[in-house]
């Protein structure tokens, strides 16, 4: 008789494809709303985004370019999370962004950065689950 491990019990209770999809889709509204709030016509961003980037004072990157990277990167991350494409890389990028945001940009907002960071960490480590492009590719390669 085969013994069921704790991991198999957890997988039977809540399949990984549900968890991965739920986490991917929980990040999308916040990123989309933030990106749309600071976006202008491509490739421009609203002046307040550039002003904020000047306050961030990130070395080696001009404030206008930094604002464009942040705003349009959020849009790209939303699309990639929606379909589950390169989810681990997007998760790593969001984890780094959450750490930079909590440490450097707005330390007073560390609680929201911690939530985004925890969700991004899961996606970085576990991926987007079976209900994603990544999951379909891995399933096809097995």
C-alpha positions as CSV (number, residue, x, y, z in Angstrom):
1,X,0.0,0.0,0.0
2,X,1.3,3.4,-1.0
3,X,1.6,6.1,1.7
4,X,0.4,9.6,0.9
5,X,2.9,12.3,1.8
6,X,2.0,15.7,3.3
7,X,2.7,17.4,0.0
8,X,0.3,15.2,-1.9
9,X,-2.4,15.8,0.7
10,X,-1.9,19.6,0.3
11,X,-2.0,19.3,-3.4
12,X,-5.2,17.3,-3.2
13,X,-6.7,19.9,-0.9
14,X,-5.7,22.9,-3.0
15,X,-4.2,22.1,-6.4
16,X,-1.2,24.2,-7.5
17,X,-2.9,25.4,-10.7
18,X,-5.6,27.1,-8.5
19,X,-3.0,28.7,-6.2
20,X,-0.8,29.9,-9.0
21,X,-3.7,31.4,-11.0
22,X,-5.2,33.1,-8.0
23,X,-1.9,34.7,-7.0
24,X,-1.2,35.8,-10.6
25,X,-4.6,37.3,-10.9
26,X,-4.5,39.0,-7.5
27,X,-1.5,41.0,-8.6
28,X,-3.0,42.2,-11.8
29,X,-5.5,44.8,-10.6
30,X,-3.0,46.8,-8.5
31,X,-0.4,46.8,-11.2
32,X,-2.9,47.8,-13.9
33,X,-4.4,50.6,-11.9
34,X,-1.0,52.0,-10.9
35,X,0.3,51.8,-14.5
36,X,-2.8,53.4,-16.0
37,X,-2.7,56.2,-13.4
38,X,0.8,57.3,-14.6
39,X,0.6,56.4,-18.3
40,X,0.1,58.9,-21.1
41,X,0.4,58.2,-24.8
42,X,3.1,55.7,-25.6
43,X,5.9,56.1,-24.6
44,X,5.2,59.1,-22.5
45,X,4.2,59.1,-18.8
46,X,2.5,61.8,-16.8
47,X,4.7,64.6,-15.4
48,X,4.0,63.5,-11.8
49,X,5.6,60.1,-12.5
50,X,8.8,61.9,-13.7
51,X,8.7,64.1,-10.6
52,X,8.4,61.0,-8.4
53,X,11.3,59.4,-10.2
54,X,13.4,62.5,-9.5
55,X,12.7,62.1,-5.8
56,X,13.7,58.4,-5.9
57,X,17.1,59.5,-7.1
58,X,18.2,56.1,-8.6
59,X,21.8,56.4,-9.9
60,X,22.7,55.7,-13.5
61,X,19.1,56.1,-14.8
62,X,17.6,59.4,-15.8
63,X,14.3,60.2,-14.0
64,X,12.2,60.3,-17.3
65,X,13.6,56.9,-18.3
66,X,13.0,55.4,-14.8
67,X,9.4,56.6,-14.9
68,X,8.9,55.0,-18.3
69,X,10.5,51.7,-17.2
70,X,8.3,51.6,-14.1
71,X,5.0,52.5,-15.8
72,X,5.4,50.5,-19.0
73,X,7.0,47.7,-17.1
74,X,3.9,47.4,-14.9
75,X,1.8,47.1,-18.1
76,X,4.1,44.4,-19.5
77,X,4.0,42.5,-16.1
78,X,0.2,42.6,-16.2
79,X,0.0,41.0,-19.6
80,X,2.6,38.4,-18.7
81,X,0.9,37.5,-15.5
82,X,-2.5,37.3,-17.2
83,X,-1.4,34.6,-19.5
84,X,1.2,33.1,-17.2
85,X,4.2,33.7,-19.5
86,X,7.7,33.8,-17.9
87,X,6.0,33.9,-14.5
88,X,9.0,33.1,-12.4
89,X,11.0,36.0,-14.0
90,X,8.1,38.4,-13.5
91,X,7.8,37.2,-9.9
92,X,11.5,37.9,-9.4
93,X,11.2,41.3,-10.9
94,X,8.2,42.2,-8.8
95,X,10.0,40.9,-5.7
96,X,13.0,43.1,-6.4
97,X,10.6,46.0,-7.1
98,X,8.8,45.4,-3.8
99,X,12.1,45.3,-1.8
100,X,13.3,48.5,-3.5
101,X,10.0,50.2,-2.9
102,X,9.9,49.3,0.8
103,X,13.6,50.0,1.4
104,X,14.3,53.1,-0.7
105,X,11.2,54.7,-2.2
106,X,8.5,54.6,0.4
107,X,9.6,53.0,3.7
108,X,6.3,54.1,5.3
109,X,4.4,51.8,2.9
110,X,6.4,48.7,3.8
111,X,3.2,46.8,4.7
112,X,1.8,46.9,1.2
113,X,5.2,46.2,-0.3
114,X,5.4,43.1,2.0
115,X,2.2,41.7,0.6
116,X,3.3,42.3,-3.0
117,X,6.7,40.8,-2.1
118,X,5.1,37.7,-0.6
119,X,2.9,37.1,-3.6
120,X,5.9,37.8,-6.0
121,X,8.1,35.4,-4.0
122,X,5.6,32.6,-4.4
123,X,5.4,33.2,-8.1
124,X,9.2,33.3,-8.3
125,X,9.7,30.0,-6.5
126,X,6.7,28.0,-7.6
127,X,5.7,29.6,-11.0
128,X,2.3,30.3,-12.3
129,X,0.8,26.8,-11.9
130,X,-0.6,24.5,-14.5
131,X,-3.2,27.0,-15.8
132,X,-0.6,29.2,-17.6
133,X,1.6,29.2,-20.7
134,X,4.5,28.2,-18.5
135,X,2.6,25.2,-17.1
136,X,1.4,24.2,-20.6
137,X,4.9,24.2,-21.9
138,X,6.3,22.2,-18.9
139,X,3.4,19.8,-19.3
140,X,4.1,19.3,-23.0
141,X,7.8,18.7,-22.3
142,X,7.2,15.9,-19.7
